[in-house]
Amino acid sequence: MAVQEAALTGLGEEAAQRWLELRTRLLAGAREGRSASTLDRARELFTDGSSAMVELEARFGHPEPWLLHQVYCPMVGASWLQDTPTIENPYLGTRMPRCGEPAAEHPPRLPQAARTELPAATRQTVGELLRLYLEVSGGLAHDDLDTARDAASRLAEAWKAARADGLSGDGLSRWLALVDWNAESASAIGGSQDIQEARQWLAVLTRATLSAAELGYAAESELGIYACPMAFKNRGAIWIQKKGPVENPYFGAVMFDCGSFEEELRPK
C-alpha cells in the first residue's frame, strides 16, 4: 500500500512522529476494512481512516493537480475528502448521497523549495530533465504512448541519478523530496497500462517538474506553462511545452489545440 511505503524525507522529529501515528491508523483501518463482513462495518472503519487522512492532508499537503474538498456529514458526525465539488456521501451511500456540508478546500501544496538556490551544475541538470519531460508530454499530445513511456522511464532514471552537490540541511532535504516526487511520477508513466493512466500521472509529474524548475534551470528553448480547463472532467490541468501553438497532452488528437498559454517559464 502507498501509505506503507511513504518516506519521512525532510520531516522534523515531531512531524515525523505524527506522520507515523496517522500512518498506523490508516494501515489498521485499511487492513480491517479489507476483511469487513458488511458494508456498515466497512463504513465504520472508514470513519477513523478518513479522520486520519483529513489531518494528514491538512498537516502535510498533497501534490495532486487538483483541489480536494473536505465535506462534513452532520447526521454521521464525520468528514471525508473528495476531488469533486458535488457531494458524494460515503457513509450514507445511495440512501442520502448528497447529505453533507462543505467544510474546507485543500489546494495542492508543493514542497517548499523555492528558497533553495541550486548550484550551477544542478541547474544544468534540471534543464536536461525538462527536455525529457517535454518528450513525455509531446508523446501524449500525439497519442503515442510508447514514446511517452520510453521517455518517462529514462526521465525516472535520470532523476534518480540527479545530484545536488553543495546543498545541505533543509535545502538538501527539499531537493531529495523533489527527486523522489519526480522519479515516482515519471516511473508511473513509464509503467502505465494505457494512455489515460499516463495522462493522469502527467498532471502530477508537471507539478513536480515545475517545483524543481522554480529552483532554477538552464535551457535554450523558450518554455511556457499551458492550461486546459476541460481536462479530467473539467477539473483542469496544466503542462509545460515550448512556446508556440497549443499541443494538449491530456486530449491528444481529440482536442489537440484545447488550452491556453498561462505564463512563461524563465530559466534561472
Phi, psi and omega in degrees: 000148184300317182295331180290331184263357184296137183268165180251023184305125173084000181272143173286176185298313182294315180296320180296321179296317180292322176304313181295322178295314179294321178300318179298317178297318180295317179296318180297315179295321180295317181295314180292323182297327180296333182251011180300134185276340180225160178295322178299320179292321178297320179291325177298316178291326180296331183301310181289320178297321179293321177300318178294320181292322178299315179292321180301315180293317181298323182280318191246347178078180179216148181264009182297156185281358182231169181287138172257142181249128174264128184237145180239133177254110182292336181286334179257332183077038183214156181246167174204168176249144175212162185255011175232149180288337178288123185295132178228092189287114181281347183271326183254346175057222185290345178295315180213070187295336184256012179284120179157165181230131175302130183250323182193161173243139182238096177287160177300143176236119181278157175305136183284078187245359188297338183272355180278131178260120182276146173297157183302319181296324180287325176298323176296319179297317179298322176299319178293322178293324176298322179296322176293321176303317181298327176294320178297308182298318180296321177300316180291324178297329180259018176059030182253088184295322181299316178297317180296316181294319180297313180295322180293321178296319177293323178295318180299315180294323179294321177295319180297331181268353184294135181243157177222062180301134180106343177274150177208170176058225182299322180300317179292319179299318179295318179297315180297324177296320178293321177301312180299315184296312180294316182297318180296315181296316179294320178299322180296321177293318179300331180257011182297140179276336180210170187288330178293320177297318179298321180292324175302315182287334176299322179299321178289314179301322180299315179298318180294317180296317179297321179298323177287318182296330179295339178284339182128140177203157177252129180204151178266324182283148174278124183246154178222159173262127182242156183224142174239113182287346185265351183297146176054057176057047175071015173281336177085155178199158180242164175205170179248138174207168174296142181299132182155200180301146181297134173231090190286115182279349183270339179242339182061221185296338181299316177213068188301322185256019178281122179139179182210154175288131181256308180197161180278142175259111189261135175298150179231000000 
